[in-house]
Amino acid sequence: MTTSDDVYTEPAGRIYERYSRYVNHRFARVVELIGFDKVFTRAEGAWLWDQGGRKYLDFLGGYSVFNVGRNHPRVKQALVDWLQREGASLVQMDCSPLAAVLGQKLAQLTPGALDTSFFTNSGSETTEVALKMARKSTRRPRILHAELSFHGLTFGALSVTDDRMWREGFEPLLPGTAVVPFNDLDALERELSGRDVAAFITEPIQGEAGVRIPADDYLPEAARLCHKYGSLLIVDEIQTGFGRTGRWFACDHWGVEPDIMLLSKALSGGYVPVGAVITRRAIFDKVFEDLAHAVVHTTTFGGNAMAMTAALAVIEVMEDEGLVENAASAGAMLTEGIGRLAPRFEMVKEVRGKGLMIGVEFGEPRSLKLKAGWKMVHKASQGLFGQMLAIPLMRDHGILTQVAGHNLDVHKLAPPLIIGQDEIDHFLRAYEKVLGDLHRFPGPLWDLGMTLMKNSISW
Ligand SMILES: Cc1ncc(COP(=O)(O)O)c(C=O)c1O
């Protein structure tokens, strides 16, 4: 097998066997147990095709990466054009014209006076840079983060990520970090009032925590309190950014201007890893304080031409196709559609979201038989119930979804922002059927739960 052979034509079993042997056999086993062990050979827009030619509707979006859809022809063409011009990337002792234009574009799109970008290669790295910026620009030690936060898994990012599962075994983490309850301004003020806090970092809507949306005054007040006590507000828009919530940035829903904004995921349309830390010039200048510190933080691949080209093409596509507006209207249709189904299914507790970042929360049923099933499954594993939705959606209806985070009964939907009525109808028909099956106990989905329990799957 060489790189010139078409690795996608090998039998799926052999591909998974090789992956298990040389990459991550534990992950391969999980994927196999939940029946997601496909080999996807083609993708277009909101759709994927497997080796057998079966078509799947992508409501996972590569975890909020493919906002413009997969293989968008204009993003692809921009990258092909770049490759064909045999241009010079990563010269290092130059200033990239593409990075300059993307920086300018981001300054225009992001709220208020955010005007200076630092380009990275992933979400976690973006968090790292922001934490360093906060420490050095304020010369203060402490960093606050919200309960149930997720900001990535490298050491600094993990230090401000509040989930035991991710942290266990890797401690001690960065000193000086502390958790505050999300959506609790009094708790935030108590911590800030010591005037030793460099920054409070938060997602505007918590994604991994199950699409938790704060009260309308939370972010504006958090910004005001940070400024009152001389701390910075870092808003992580890595998941919520680039139109996902029906505005360019979730901050825009509340008119909030953070001191530092984090972007990654959808910024380059899924083709090339990329990230951006965007701040104000005054903060930037306290970190890159003079010529001797002009590159006091740097990264080899930051601002590389492919990433910048893809990001610029993505912004053009989003503007020309009105994808931010579509996220708002398609999101409203999808949320309303699920909301209409909800009263018939007692385990659906809440349907919430903004734009196309939607969480469907499930809770313990009242009827006795279902309650017994619910208890049994949750006793075995807190994360198992969500798979009883994701598996039949994938297996029986060809719809790719997943749960919001660990040990939560929240099913998360993050389709590309290009979806329309057809995809929404297709999803709602399938969802109605799966919810119906889930509310029959005993029934095939509870048998599936038993099988998962036997295989000790936890998610
Ligand atoms: C809000 C948020 N921040 C940071 C990250 C980390 O990004 P990455 O996986 O690219 O390191 C993620 C990833 O899911 C995220 O959702």
The ligand as an SDF file (V2000), in Angstrom:
LIG
                    3D

 16 16  0  0  0  0  0  0  0  0999 V2000
  -15.2460   25.9890   22.3110 C   0  0  0  0  0  0  0  0  0  0  0  0
  -14.0260   25.2020   21.9180 C   0  0  0  0  0  0  0  0  0  0  0  0
  -12.8220   25.6680   22.2450 N   0  0  0  0  0  0  0  0  0  0  0  0
  -11.6940   25.0100   21.9130 C   0  0  0  0  0  0  0  0  0  0  0  0
  -11.7480   23.8150   21.2310 C   0  0  0  0  0  0  0  0  0  0  0  0
  -10.4870   23.0810   20.9030 C   0  0  0  0  0  0  0  0  0  0  0  0
  -10.2410   23.0670   19.5370 O   0  0  0  0  0  0  0  0  0  0  0  0
   -9.2620   21.9840   18.8880 P   0  0  0  0  0  0  0  0  0  0  0  0
   -9.9550   20.6610   18.9710 O   0  0  0  0  0  0  0  0  0  0  0  0
   -9.0770   22.4530   17.4790 O   0  0  0  0  0  0  0  0  0  0  0  0
   -7.9870   22.0000   19.6530 O   0  0  0  0  0  0  0  0  0  0  0  0
  -12.9920   23.2900   20.8700 C   0  0  0  0  0  0  0  0  0  0  0  0
  -13.0900   22.0130   20.1700 C   0  0  0  0  0  0  0  0  0  0  0  0
  -14.1010   21.3690   20.0780 O   0  0  0  0  0  0  0  0  0  0  0  0
  -14.1620   24.0030   21.2240 C   0  0  0  0  0  0  0  0  0  0  0  0
  -15.3900   23.5460   20.9130 O   0  0  0  0  0  0  0  0  0  0  0  0
  1  2  1  0
  2  3  1  0
  2 15  2  0
  3  4  2  0
  4  5  1  0
  5  6  1  0
  5 12  2  0
  6  7  1  0
  7  8  1  0
  8  9  2  0
  8 10  1  0
  8 11  1  0
 12 13  1  0
 12 15  1  0
 13 14  2  0
 15 16  1  0
M  END
$$$$
